[in-house]
Amino acid sequence: MRMSKLVRTGADLLYPFALIFGLYIILHGHLTPGGGFQGGAVVATGAAIVIVAWAYEDVAGMIRKVTMKAQESAGLLLFIGTAALALGLGYAFFTNVLANSGSLFGLSVPFGPNPGELNTAGVIPIMNIAVGIEVWGGLTVILLYLLSGLKKEEGS
Amino acid sequence: MIEMLVHLLVIAGLIASALLVYWFRDLLAATLSAGIFSFLISLEFYILQAPDVAISQAAIGAGLTTAIFIVAIRATNRYEGGGS
């Protein structure tokens, strides 16, 4: 059971824009309002639009439960791994070892009024990315399970 | 002055959409009205200078909750009172 052609075309058109806007919020989490959770929720909303507009059989090939569950676990592992990285290097848990180091996300924050340098803040953007993909997978898998239960009920 | 006017407009819209949720017998229309309520309250958060909360409210309240309600309505009756 799917919705009308108008709704389906609108969902297909909106999906990439919601995806890119959510990823923008995740990546700029340390500069602008929003962060991992908000960006992940926006991306999951984009997936929810497609899931609601199409039937489960149509969506199942594109947005898969296994991928989303793996994504959720990968986000959690990346978060705790980044926190444990500082422990391995001899600092306290959750220490920002990458800040001002010159490597990944390691530049110093420029002085004075500026538009914001993306390549700063150390492990904070990495943790934003981890939370972002975790929320994306978690919220999408909830909707997928809801819709798959619906299909089973109609079949019986 | 103009800020007060925008506040009054948003709050009037909030009250109207909340009353419409109670009023509608068509559950799909009631769900969309609840989505409009969520969108307006996220606008109010933005006017009160909390853009972080506004993004969360717009994504969770107006997007995901509405989607979950629509999936639930698909599994049951569209109109209140059953029968159909």
gemmi code that builds the backbone of each chain (N, CA, C; Angstrom):
import gemmi

chains = {
    "A": [
        ("MET", (0.848, -1.199, 0.000), (0.000, 0.000, 0.000), (0.880, 1.245, 0.000)),
        ("ARG", (0.767, 2.030, -1.043), (1.559, 3.253, -1.109), (0.658, 4.446, -1.324)),
        ("MET", (1.231, 5.630, -1.154), (0.432, 6.845, -1.291), (0.353, 7.243, -2.757)),
        ("SER", (-0.318, 8.381, -3.039), (-0.551, 8.793, -4.429), (0.761, 9.208, -5.095)),
        ("LYS", (0.713, 9.340, -6.411), (1.915, 9.644, -7.175), (2.501, 10.998, -6.805)),
        ("LEU", (1.614, 11.944, -6.477), (2.055, 13.290, -6.081), (2.935, 13.213, -4.831)),
        ("VAL", (2.457, 12.462, -3.829), (3.212, 12.354, -2.572), (4.538, 11.651, -2.823)),
        ("ARG", (4.510, 10.584, -3.655), (5.744, 9.827, -3.889), (6.790, 10.666, -4.605)),
        ("THR", (6.357, 11.439, -5.631), (7.316, 12.284, -6.348), (7.871, 13.378, -5.444)),
        ("GLY", (6.992, 13.961, -4.612), (7.460, 14.983, -3.680), (8.480, 14.434, -2.707)),
        ("ALA", (8.232, 13.211, -2.217), (9.180, 12.600, -1.277), (10.517, 12.347, -1.950)),
        ("ASP", (10.473, 11.839, -3.196), (11.729, 11.590, -3.911), (12.506, 12.879, -4.144)),
        ("LEU", (11.782, 13.980, -4.420), (12.463, 15.250, -4.650), (13.068, 15.807, -3.364)),
        ("LEU", (12.347, 15.635, -2.231), (12.801, 16.238, -0.978), (13.954, 15.478, -0.343)),
        ("TYR", (14.057, 14.173, -0.642), (15.005, 13.316, 0.073), (16.462, 13.798, 0.001)),
        ("PRO", (17.026, 14.088, -1.206), (18.438, 14.526, -1.221), (18.671, 15.837, -0.504)),
        ("PHE", (17.705, 16.761, -0.568), (17.906, 18.052, 0.104), (17.918, 17.881, 1.622)),
        ("ALA", (16.997, 17.049, 2.140), (16.996, 16.792, 3.587), (18.295, 16.123, 4.008)),
        ("LEU", (18.781, 15.198, 3.169), (20.036, 14.499, 3.458), (21.196, 15.485, 3.555)),
        ("ILE", (21.302, 16.375, 2.565), (22.445, 17.294, 2.535), (22.350, 18.317, 3.654)),
        ("PHE", (21.129, 18.782, 3.949), (20.986, 19.750, 5.037), (21.352, 19.113, 6.376)),
        ("GLY", (20.933, 17.863, 6.594), (21.273, 17.182, 7.839), (22.763, 16.959, 7.967)),
        ("LEU", (23.412, 16.546, 6.859), (24.857, 16.330, 6.923), (25.604, 17.641, 7.149)),
        ("TYR", (25.065, 18.745, 6.603), (25.660, 20.060, 6.855), (25.583, 20.412, 8.334)),
        ("ILE", (24.410, 20.143, 8.956), (24.280, 20.459, 10.382), (25.237, 19.607, 11.206)),
        ("ILE", (25.404, 18.320, 10.815), (26.328, 17.453, 11.563), (27.762, 17.968, 11.444)),
        ("LEU", (28.198, 18.279, 10.208), (29.598, 18.639, 9.996), (29.941, 20.002, 10.590)),
        ("HIS", (28.976, 20.922, 10.628), (29.244, 22.240, 11.198), (28.786, 22.320, 12.643)),
        ("GLY", (28.747, 21.164, 13.333), (28.207, 21.144, 14.686), (28.977, 22.011, 15.663)),
        ("HIS", (30.284, 22.183, 15.454), (31.060, 22.974, 16.405), (31.100, 24.446, 16.051)),
        ("LEU", (30.449, 24.841, 14.936), (30.467, 26.245, 14.535), (29.100, 26.903, 14.621)),
        ("THR", (28.069, 26.209, 14.208), (26.734, 26.796, 14.110), (25.783, 26.061, 15.053)),
        ("PRO", (24.571, 26.610, 15.282), (23.593, 25.887, 16.103), (23.316, 24.497, 15.551)),
        ("GLY", (23.067, 23.575, 16.447), (22.855, 22.194, 16.022), (24.108, 21.384, 16.259)),
        ("GLY", (24.010, 20.098, 16.007), (25.137, 19.211, 16.230), (24.770, 17.819, 15.775)),
        ("GLY", (25.352, 16.829, 16.423), (25.132, 15.453, 15.998), (23.682, 15.033, 16.070)),
        ("PHE", (23.033, 15.289, 17.216), (21.661, 14.815, 17.376), (20.708, 15.517, 16.427)),
        ("GLN", (20.829, 16.856, 16.337), (19.895, 17.599, 15.484), (20.074, 17.222, 14.015)),
        ("GLY", (21.341, 17.125, 13.577), (21.581, 16.765, 12.182), (21.113, 15.361, 11.870)),
        ("GLY", (21.371, 14.432, 12.805), (20.910, 13.060, 12.599), (19.399, 12.985, 12.524)),
        ("ALA", (18.711, 13.796, 13.355), (17.254, 13.801, 13.322), (16.731, 14.348, 12.000)),
        ("VAL", (17.423, 15.363, 11.445), (16.987, 15.914, 10.157), (17.164, 14.868, 9.049)),
        ("VAL", (18.301, 14.158, 9.051), (18.520, 13.127, 8.037), (17.482, 12.016, 8.177)),
        ("ALA", (17.190, 11.628, 9.439), (16.190, 10.579, 9.655), (14.808, 11.039, 9.212)),
        ("THR", (14.527, 12.359, 9.330), (13.253, 12.873, 8.833), (13.159, 12.730, 7.321)),
        ("GLY", (14.289, 12.996, 6.629), (14.304, 12.793, 5.184), (14.023, 11.351, 4.816)),
        ("ALA", (14.621, 10.419, 5.569), (14.342, 9.003, 5.323), (12.894, 8.668, 5.667)),
        ("ALA", (12.352, 9.321, 6.736), (10.974, 9.045, 7.148), (9.983, 9.462, 6.076)),
        ("ILE", (10.262, 10.578, 5.382), (9.363, 11.028, 4.313), (9.255, 9.946, 3.242)),
        ("VAL", (10.403, 9.399, 2.834), (10.393, 8.362, 1.799), (9.694, 7.103, 2.306)),
        ("ILE", (9.965, 6.737, 3.582), (9.387, 5.515, 4.139), (7.868, 5.622, 4.201)),
        ("VAL", (7.355, 6.807, 4.581), (5.906, 6.963, 4.703), (5.245, 6.975, 3.331)),
        ("ALA", (5.928, 7.560, 2.333), (5.278, 7.710, 1.026), (5.221, 6.394, 0.253)),
        ("TRP", (6.218, 5.521, 0.438), (6.263, 4.283, -0.333), (5.847, 3.092, 0.533)),
        ("ALA", (5.576, 1.970, -0.094), (5.286, 0.747, 0.643), (6.590, 0.126, 1.126)),
        ("TYR", (6.470, -0.810, 2.082), (7.690, -1.373, 2.672), (8.511, -2.124, 1.632)),
        ("GLU", (7.844, -2.836, 0.708), (8.581, -3.633, -0.287), (9.419, -2.746, -1.196)),
        ("ASP", (8.928, -1.519, -1.484), (9.686, -0.609, -2.342), (10.887, -0.041, -1.618)),
        ("VAL", (10.702, 0.244, -0.310), (11.764, 0.917, 0.450), (12.847, -0.069, 0.876)),
        ("ALA", (12.450, -1.344, 1.083), (13.351, -2.316, 1.714), (14.666, -2.482, 0.962)),
        ("GLY", (14.654, -2.308, -0.380), (15.889, -2.436, -1.123), (16.809, -1.247, -0.950)),
        ("MET", (16.222, -0.069, -0.682), (17.013, 1.152, -0.652), (17.504, 1.466, 0.759)),
        ("ILE", (16.584, 1.451, 1.726), (16.941, 1.726, 3.121), (16.788, 0.412, 3.864)),
        ("ARG", (17.926, -0.228, 4.189), (17.855, -1.584, 4.728), (18.061, -1.581, 6.237)),
        ("LYS", (17.342, -2.519, 6.892), (17.421, -2.613, 8.350), (18.844, -2.939, 8.806)),
        ("VAL", (19.504, -3.879, 8.083), (20.836, -4.332, 8.511), (21.825, -3.176, 8.434)),
        ("THR", (21.739, -2.389, 7.346), (22.638, -1.248, 7.192), (22.428, -0.239, 8.311)),
        ("MET", (21.142, 0.030, 8.619), (20.853, 1.044, 9.629), (21.307, 0.588, 11.008)),
        ("LYS", (21.121, -0.735, 11.296), (21.575, -1.238, 12.603), (23.097, -1.178, 12.688)),
        ("ALA", (23.792, -1.546, 11.591), (25.255, -1.477, 11.580), (25.724, -0.043, 11.752)),
        ("GLN", (24.991, 0.892, 11.143), (25.352, 2.305, 11.239), (25.230, 2.806, 12.672)),
        ("GLU", (24.140, 2.359, 13.360), (23.952, 2.756, 14.752), (25.110, 2.239, 15.606)),
        ("SER", (25.469, 0.951, 15.421), (26.559, 0.382, 16.217), (27.885, 1.054, 15.887)),
        ("ALA", (28.099, 1.364, 14.590), (29.352, 2.006, 14.201), (29.472, 3.379, 14.831)),
        ("GLY", (28.368, 4.127, 14.910), (28.405, 5.433, 15.543), (28.781, 5.339, 17.004)),
        ("LEU", (28.142, 4.385, 17.707), (28.456, 4.231, 19.136), (29.904, 3.814, 19.331)),
        ("LEU", (30.398, 2.901, 18.476), (31.785, 2.443, 18.615), (32.772, 3.559, 18.324)),
        ("LEU", (32.450, 4.396, 17.313), (33.339, 5.515, 16.985), (33.405, 6.496, 18.147)),
        ("PHE", (32.240, 6.741, 18.787), (32.200, 7.679, 19.920), (33.069, 7.174, 21.066)),
        ("ILE", (32.849, 5.921, 21.476), (33.590, 5.409, 22.632), (35.056, 5.177, 22.254)),
        ("GLY", (35.317, 4.877, 20.970), (36.699, 4.704, 20.535), (37.471, 6.003, 20.571)),
        ("THR", (36.815, 7.095, 20.150), (37.479, 8.396, 20.216), (37.773, 8.791, 21.652)),
        ("ALA", (36.812, 8.477, 22.558), (37.044, 8.801, 23.968), (38.176, 7.955, 24.536)),
        ("ALA", (38.245, 6.676, 24.119), (39.274, 5.784, 24.667), (40.639, 6.045, 24.042)),
        ("LEU", (40.669, 6.733, 22.890), (41.940, 7.063, 22.241), (42.820, 7.900, 23.165)),
        ("ALA", (42.180, 8.880, 23.862), (42.936, 9.708, 24.801), (43.478, 8.882, 25.949)),
        ("LEU", (42.686, 7.895, 26.388), (43.128, 6.995, 27.460), (44.366, 6.226, 27.030)),
        ("GLY", (44.383, 5.778, 25.756), (45.522, 5.025, 25.251), (46.766, 5.877, 25.126)),
        ("LEU", (46.596, 7.194, 24.889), (47.752, 8.073, 24.731), (48.245, 8.629, 26.059)),
        ("GLY", (47.644, 8.198, 27.166), (48.137, 8.619, 28.457), (47.450, 9.830, 29.046)),
        ("TYR", (46.321, 10.251, 28.470), (45.576, 11.373, 29.051), (44.339, 10.820, 29.744)),
        ("ALA", (43.522, 11.731, 30.316), (42.280, 11.296, 30.950), (41.259, 10.918, 29.876)),
        ("PHE", (40.234, 10.171, 30.272), (39.137, 9.794, 29.378), (38.500, 11.054, 28.799)),
        ("PHE", (38.176, 11.037, 27.480), (37.523, 12.162, 26.781), (38.414, 13.390, 26.632)),
        ("THR", (39.711, 13.288, 26.849), (40.584, 14.446, 26.626), (40.637, 14.784, 25.142)),
        ("ASN", (40.639, 16.086, 24.858), (40.651, 16.533, 23.470), (42.087, 16.528, 22.954)),
        ("VAL", (42.570, 15.343, 22.517), (43.990, 15.220, 22.153), (44.289, 15.860, 20.804)),
        ("LEU", (43.273, 16.017, 19.929), (43.531, 16.498, 18.574), (43.525, 18.023, 18.474)),
        ("ALA", (43.031, 18.718, 19.493), (42.908, 20.171, 19.417), (44.286, 20.817, 19.342)),
        ("ASN", (44.450, 21.780, 18.404), (45.696, 22.534, 18.214), (46.888, 21.632, 17.907)),
        ("SER", (46.645, 20.408, 17.417), (47.761, 19.510, 17.151), (48.270, 19.647, 15.720)),
        ("GLY", (47.535, 20.308, 14.864), (47.974, 20.493, 13.483), (47.563, 19.375, 12.559)),
        ("SER", (47.035, 18.277, 13.096), (46.608, 17.172, 12.232), (45.108, 17.305, 11.945)),
        ("LEU", (44.370, 16.189, 11.988), (42.946, 16.194, 11.647), (42.167, 17.093, 12.599)),
        ("PHE", (41.416, 18.050, 12.056), (40.634, 19.025, 12.829), (41.514, 19.725, 13.860)),
        ("GLY", (42.787, 19.986, 13.545), (43.730, 20.419, 14.568), (44.200, 21.851, 14.460)),
        ("LEU", (43.620, 22.697, 13.598), (44.092, 24.076, 13.510), (43.629, 24.876, 14.720)),
        ("SER", (44.355, 25.985, 14.988), (43.942, 26.869, 16.069), (42.785, 27.731, 15.583)),
        ("VAL", (41.945, 28.164, 16.527), (40.833, 29.038, 16.170), (41.391, 30.418, 15.846)),
        ("PRO", (41.054, 31.010, 14.669), (41.582, 32.335, 14.314), (41.076, 33.412, 15.261)),
        ("PHE", (41.907, 34.458, 15.412), (41.589, 35.526, 16.361), (40.614, 36.519, 15.738)),
        ("GLY", (39.747, 37.087, 16.570), (38.852, 38.139, 16.124), (37.611, 37.602, 15.428)),
        ("PRO", (36.764, 38.541, 14.953), (35.537, 38.106, 14.265), (35.877, 37.382, 12.970)),
        ("ASN", (35.334, 36.179, 12.779), (35.632, 35.416, 11.570), (34.441, 34.515, 11.261)),
        ("PRO", (34.340, 34.064, 10.021), (33.176, 33.234, 9.654), (33.223, 31.830, 10.237)),
        ("GLY", (34.293, 31.449, 10.900), (34.372, 30.110, 11.481), (35.213, 29.197, 10.623)),
        ("GLU", (36.242, 28.619, 11.199), (37.133, 27.700, 10.487), (36.674, 26.276, 10.753)),
        ("LEU", (36.398, 25.521, 9.671), (35.848, 24.172, 9.839), (36.867, 23.222, 10.444)),
        ("ASN", (38.151, 23.447, 10.148), (39.185, 22.474, 10.504), (39.756, 22.750, 11.894)),
        ("THR", (38.879, 22.942, 12.887), (39.322, 23.222, 14.255), (38.626, 22.265, 15.220)),
        ("ALA", (38.855, 22.467, 16.506), (38.087, 21.870, 17.610), (38.419, 20.421, 17.916)),
        ("GLY", (39.419, 19.814, 17.281), (39.885, 18.496, 17.725), (38.875, 17.384, 17.592)),
        ("VAL", (38.592, 16.690, 18.711), (37.742, 15.500, 18.619), (36.252, 15.857, 18.608)),
        ("ILE", (35.893, 17.122, 18.825), (34.464, 17.470, 18.901), (33.733, 17.200, 17.585)),
        ("PRO", (34.286, 17.587, 16.400), (33.591, 17.227, 15.148), (33.500, 15.720, 14.931)),
        ("ILE", (34.534, 14.982, 15.379), (34.486, 13.520, 15.203), (33.361, 12.930, 16.035)),
        ("MET", (33.197, 13.441, 17.271), (32.111, 12.935, 18.111), (30.758, 13.374, 17.573)),
        ("ASN", (30.696, 14.586, 16.966), (29.449, 15.010, 16.321), (29.083, 14.061, 15.188)),
        ("ILE", (30.078, 13.666, 14.377), (29.813, 12.744, 13.275), (29.344, 11.403, 13.821)),
        ("ALA", (29.983, 10.943, 14.923), (29.592, 9.656, 15.512), (28.150, 9.689, 15.985)),
        ("VAL", (27.788, 10.757, 16.738), (26.411, 10.871, 17.232), (25.435, 11.012, 16.058)),
        ("GLY", (25.879, 11.748, 15.018), (25.003, 11.947, 13.856), (24.636, 10.650, 13.181)),
        ("ILE", (25.622, 9.797, 12.860), (25.277, 8.560, 12.153), (24.569, 7.586, 13.090)),
        ("GLU", (24.806, 7.711, 14.395), (24.104, 6.838, 15.332), (22.612, 7.192, 15.397)),
        ("VAL", (22.318, 8.506, 15.491), (20.912, 8.926, 15.556), (20.200, 8.630, 14.236)),
        ("TRP", (20.895, 8.846, 13.117), (20.350, 8.546, 11.789), (19.910, 7.078, 11.728)),
        ("GLY", (20.824, 6.168, 12.101), (20.472, 4.752, 12.035), (19.379, 4.374, 13.016)),
        ("GLY", (19.475, 4.901, 14.251), (18.514, 4.514, 15.274), (17.102, 4.945, 14.954)),
        ("LEU", (16.919, 6.220, 14.564), (15.569, 6.711, 14.303), (14.991, 6.093, 13.040)),
        ("THR", (15.848, 5.785, 12.043), (15.329, 5.173, 10.820), (14.903, 3.739, 11.057)),
        ("VAL", (15.650, 3.007, 11.904), (15.316, 1.599, 12.117), (14.001, 1.468, 12.888)),
        ("ILE", (13.676, 2.470, 13.732), (12.376, 2.464, 14.424), (11.246, 2.491, 13.401)),
        ("LEU", (11.345, 3.428, 12.441), (10.286, 3.554, 11.435), (10.217, 2.328, 10.534)),
        ("LEU", (11.393, 1.748, 10.204), (11.386, 0.564, 9.340), (10.693, -0.597, 10.026)),
        ("TYR", (10.939, -0.769, 11.345), (10.283, -1.870, 12.055), (8.787, -1.638, 12.154)),
        ("LEU", (8.375, -0.351, 12.379), (6.938, -0.032, 12.383), (6.293, -0.443, 11.070)),
        ("LEU", (6.943, -0.082, 9.947), (6.341, -0.330, 8.641), (6.360, -1.816, 8.287)),
        ("SER", (7.394, -2.544, 8.712), (7.426, -3.971, 8.392), (6.365, -4.727, 9.190)),
        ("GLY", (6.084, -4.313, 10.433), (4.997, -4.924, 11.202), (3.660, -4.677, 10.543)),
        ("LEU", (3.487, -3.492, 9.951), (2.258, -3.159, 9.229), (2.020, -4.102, 8.078)),
        ("LYS", (3.084, -4.419, 7.328), (2.943, -5.307, 6.177), (2.504, -6.692, 6.620)),
        ("LYS", (3.075, -7.175, 7.732), (2.749, -8.512, 8.205), (1.276, -8.588, 8.619)),
        ("GLU", (0.783, -7.516, 9.278), (-0.586, -7.508, 9.766), (-1.577, -7.532, 8.598)),
        ("GLU", (-1.248, -6.798, 7.516), (-2.146, -6.790, 6.366), (-2.142, -8.106, 5.635)),
        ("GLY", (-0.991, -8.796, 5.661), (-0.897, -10.062, 4.956), (-1.698, -11.182, 5.615)),
        ("SER", (-1.763, -11.146, 6.958), (-2.424, -12.244, 7.671), (-3.941, -12.134, 7.634)),
    ],
    "B": [
        ("MET", (7.674, 46.321, 19.126), (6.277, 46.348, 18.682), (6.020, 45.248, 17.657)),
        ("ILE", (6.896, 45.206, 16.611), (6.705, 44.202, 15.559), (6.960, 42.808, 16.123)),
        ("GLU", (7.885, 42.733, 17.113), (8.186, 41.441, 17.740), (6.978, 40.926, 18.521)),
        ("MET", (6.336, 41.859, 19.234), (5.123, 41.508, 19.999), (4.050, 40.987, 19.067)),
        ("LEU", (3.934, 41.622, 17.899), (2.900, 41.228, 16.929), (3.159, 39.808, 16.430)),
        ("VAL", (4.468, 39.502, 16.145), (4.804, 38.154, 15.668), (4.519, 37.122, 16.746)),
        ("HIS", (4.860, 37.473, 18.006), (4.567, 36.570, 19.118), (3.083, 36.269, 19.206)),
        ("LEU", (2.266, 37.335, 19.115), (0.812, 37.144, 19.233), (0.285, 36.275, 18.099)),
        ("LEU", (0.816, 36.492, 16.872), (0.369, 35.699, 15.718), (0.706, 34.220, 15.922)),
        ("VAL", (1.960, 33.966, 16.366), (2.379, 32.566, 16.535), (1.563, 31.900, 17.623)),
        ("ILE", (1.303, 32.618, 18.731), (0.554, 32.007, 19.838), (-0.894, 31.771, 19.424)),
        ("ALA", (-1.453, 32.708, 18.639), (-2.822, 32.489, 18.148), (-2.870, 31.256, 17.249)),
        ("GLY", (-1.835, 31.102, 16.403), (-1.781, 29.908, 15.553), (-1.644, 28.633, 16.356)),
        ("LEU", (-0.859, 28.702, 17.454), (-0.694, 27.536, 18.328), (-2.032, 27.120, 18.921)),
        ("ILE", (-2.784, 28.107, 19.441), (-4.066, 27.792, 20.082), (-5.047, 27.258, 19.038)),
        ("ALA", (-5.047, 27.874, 17.850), (-5.978, 27.433, 16.801), (-5.681, 26.006, 16.362)),
        ("SER", (-4.369, 25.684, 16.154), (-4.053, 24.331, 15.687), (-4.302, 23.306, 16.785)),
        ("ALA", (-4.075, 23.664, 18.058), (-4.369, 22.731, 19.147), (-5.859, 22.456, 19.236)),
        ("LEU", (-6.684, 23.510, 19.030), (-8.141, 23.295, 19.049), (-8.580, 22.448, 17.867)),
        ("LEU", (-7.917, 22.627, 16.707), (-8.287, 21.847, 15.519), (-7.976, 20.363, 15.716)),
        ("VAL", (-6.882, 20.049, 16.436), (-6.583, 18.644, 16.731), (-7.755, 18.013, 17.473)),
        ("TYR", (-8.333, 18.766, 18.420), (-9.485, 18.265, 19.182), (-10.730, 18.191, 18.301)),
        ("TRP", (-10.865, 19.116, 17.354), (-12.094, 19.276, 16.593), (-12.244, 18.234, 15.491)),
        ("PHE", (-11.141, 17.870, 14.801), (-11.245, 17.029, 13.605), (-11.679, 15.611, 13.955)),
        ("ARG", (-12.567, 15.033, 13.138), (-12.889, 13.623, 13.255), (-12.042, 12.791, 12.276)),
        ("ASP", (-11.497, 13.458, 11.233), (-10.572, 12.817, 10.302), (-9.190, 12.779, 10.952)),
        ("LEU", (-8.699, 11.572, 11.266), (-7.475, 11.495, 12.062), (-6.245, 11.953, 11.290)),
        ("LEU", (-6.263, 11.825, 9.943), (-5.127, 12.309, 9.152), (-5.027, 13.825, 9.250)),
        ("ALA", (-6.179, 14.497, 9.176), (-6.187, 15.957, 9.316), (-5.737, 16.362, 10.702)),
        ("ALA", (-6.151, 15.589, 11.733), (-5.730, 15.907, 13.102), (-4.223, 15.751, 13.258)),
        ("THR", (-3.671, 14.708, 12.607), (-2.225, 14.506, 12.670), (-1.468, 15.652, 12.013)),
        ("LEU", (-1.963, 16.087, 10.850), (-1.300, 17.208, 10.174), (-1.418, 18.476, 11.002)),
        ("SER", (-2.543, 18.637, 11.699), (-2.706, 19.799, 12.559), (-1.712, 19.762, 13.721)),
        ("ALA", (-1.472, 18.564, 14.268), (-0.460, 18.430, 15.321), (0.924, 18.751, 14.770)),
        ("GLY", (1.180, 18.389, 13.495), (2.447, 18.743, 12.869), (2.602, 20.242, 12.728)),
        ("ILE", (1.502, 20.923, 12.369), (1.556, 22.383, 12.264), (1.806, 23.006, 13.630)),
        ("PHE", (1.199, 22.420, 14.681), (1.463, 22.874, 16.055), (2.952, 22.788, 16.379)),
        ("SER", (3.570, 21.637, 16.022), (4.991, 21.444, 16.292), (5.836, 22.451, 15.529)),
        ("PHE", (5.454, 22.694, 14.265), (6.210, 23.647, 13.455), (6.125, 25.050, 14.044)),
        ("LEU", (4.912, 25.436, 14.503), (4.757, 26.782, 15.062), (5.532, 26.922, 16.369)),
        ("ILE", (5.552, 25.840, 17.186), (6.283, 25.963, 18.453), (7.789, 25.999, 18.183)),
        ("SER", (8.238, 25.373, 17.083), (9.654, 25.492, 16.742), (9.974, 26.909, 16.260)),
        ("LEU", (9.014, 27.531, 15.558), (9.183, 28.940, 15.171), (9.282, 29.830, 16.396)),
        ("GLU", (8.467, 29.530, 17.404), (8.490, 30.314, 18.645), (9.833, 30.154, 19.362)),
        ("PHE", (10.368, 28.910, 19.360), (11.698, 28.697, 19.940), (12.738, 29.538, 19.214)),
        ("TYR", (12.625, 29.609, 17.875), (13.597, 30.378, 17.108), (13.496, 31.863, 17.423)),
        ("ILE", (12.259, 32.369, 17.573), (12.091, 33.787, 17.899), (12.656, 34.079, 19.284)),
        ("LEU", (12.528, 33.114, 20.205), (13.074, 33.289, 21.552), (14.560, 32.970, 21.603)),
        ("GLN", (15.242, 32.910, 20.441), (16.691, 32.771, 20.332), (17.202, 31.472, 20.923)),
        ("ALA", (16.529, 30.356, 20.589), (17.040, 29.027, 20.925), (17.037, 28.171, 19.656)),
        ("PRO", (17.933, 28.479, 18.687), (17.882, 27.771, 17.401), (18.183, 26.284, 17.513)),
        ("ASP", (18.971, 25.909, 18.546), (19.279, 24.497, 18.776), (18.006, 23.695, 19.031)),
        ("VAL", (17.203, 24.203, 19.986), (15.961, 23.533, 20.352), (14.990, 23.567, 19.186)),
        ("ALA", (15.032, 24.662, 18.398), (14.116, 24.794, 17.271), (14.382, 23.712, 16.227)),
        ("ILE", (15.683, 23.428, 15.954), (16.002, 22.392, 14.969), (15.532, 21.025, 15.463)),
        ("SER", (15.785, 20.739, 16.767), (15.335, 19.458, 17.331), (13.831, 19.320, 17.221)),
        ("GLN", (13.102, 20.396, 17.588), (11.643, 20.329, 17.600), (11.107, 20.152, 16.179)),
        ("ALA", (11.713, 20.854, 15.210), (11.226, 20.750, 13.833), (11.473, 19.350, 13.292)),
        ("ALA", (12.627, 18.740, 13.631), (12.935, 17.419, 13.076), (12.149, 16.324, 13.776)),
        ("ILE", (12.145, 16.325, 15.111), (11.482, 15.254, 15.861), (9.975, 15.464, 15.879)),
        ("GLY", (9.534, 16.671, 16.301), (8.106, 16.896, 16.490), (7.339, 16.961, 15.194)),
        ("ALA", (7.815, 17.817, 14.265), (7.055, 18.016, 13.034), (7.325, 16.912, 12.016)),
        ("GLY", (8.520, 16.299, 12.068), (8.842, 15.295, 11.056), (8.546, 13.879, 11.490)),
        ("LEU", (9.304, 13.403, 12.480), (9.246, 11.969, 12.811), (7.939, 11.573, 13.482)),
        ("THR", (7.433, 12.427, 14.412), (6.200, 12.063, 15.115), (5.034, 11.980, 14.145)),
        ("THR", (4.981, 12.952, 13.202), (3.919, 12.924, 12.196), (4.014, 11.668, 11.340)),
        ("ALA", (5.250, 11.294, 10.976), (5.434, 10.094, 10.153), (4.976, 8.848, 10.902)),
        ("ILE", (5.300, 8.757, 12.204), (4.893, 7.588, 12.993), (3.374, 7.536, 13.110)),
        ("PHE", (2.728, 8.704, 13.323), (1.264, 8.733, 13.405), (0.636, 8.295, 12.084)),
        ("ILE", (1.250, 8.726, 10.948), (0.669, 8.377, 9.643), (0.786, 6.877, 9.404)),
        ("VAL", (1.924, 6.282, 9.803), (2.068, 4.826, 9.668), (1.031, 4.114, 10.531)),
        ("ALA", (0.774, 4.651, 11.748), (-0.224, 4.034, 12.631), (-1.621, 4.150, 12.039)),
        ("ILE", (-1.927, 5.305, 11.410), (-3.258, 5.484, 10.809), (-3.447, 4.533, 9.637)),
        ("ARG", (-2.369, 4.276, 8.890), (-2.457, 3.324, 7.788), (-2.870, 1.936, 8.275)),
        ("ALA", (-2.403, 1.564, 9.485), (-2.696, 0.228, 10.004), (-4.104, 0.136, 10.568)),
        ("THR", (-4.743, 1.280, 10.909), (-6.079, 1.252, 11.526), (-7.040, 2.067, 10.677)),
        ("ASN", (-8.076, 2.610, 11.305), (-9.073, 3.385, 10.566), (-8.644, 4.827, 10.434)),
        ("ARG", (-9.099, 5.452, 9.320), (-8.772, 6.848, 9.132), (-9.709, 7.745, 9.942)),
        ("TYR", (-10.939, 7.286, 10.205), (-11.910, 8.158, 10.861), (-12.160, 7.722, 12.285)),
        ("GLU", (-12.374, 8.690, 13.152), (-12.606, 8.420, 14.553), (-13.952, 7.715, 14.725)),
        ("GLY", (-14.034, 6.793, 15.705), (-15.284, 6.104, 15.965), (-15.325, 4.724, 15.366)),
        ("GLY", (-14.336, 4.365, 14.551), (-14.256, 3.019, 13.997), (-15.357, 2.749, 12.981)),
        ("GLY", (-15.687, 1.500, 12.770), (-16.719, 1.135, 11.808), (-16.196, 1.147, 10.394)),
        ("SER", (-15.982, 2.307, 9.841), (-15.530, 2.555, 8.469), (-16.265, 1.689, 7.480)),
    ],
}
model = gemmi.Model(1)
for chain_id, residues in chains.items():
    chain = gemmi.Chain(chain_id)
    for i, (resn, *xyz) in enumerate(residues, 1):
        res = gemmi.Residue()
        res.name, res.seqid = resn, gemmi.SeqId(i, " ")
        for name, pos in zip(("N", "CA", "C"), xyz):
            atom = gemmi.Atom()
            atom.name, atom.element = name, gemmi.Element(name[0])
            atom.pos, atom.b_iso = gemmi.Position(*pos), 0.0
            res.add_atom(atom)
        chain.add_residue(res)
    model.add_chain(chain)
structure = gemmi.Structure()
structure.add_model(model)
structure.setup_entities()
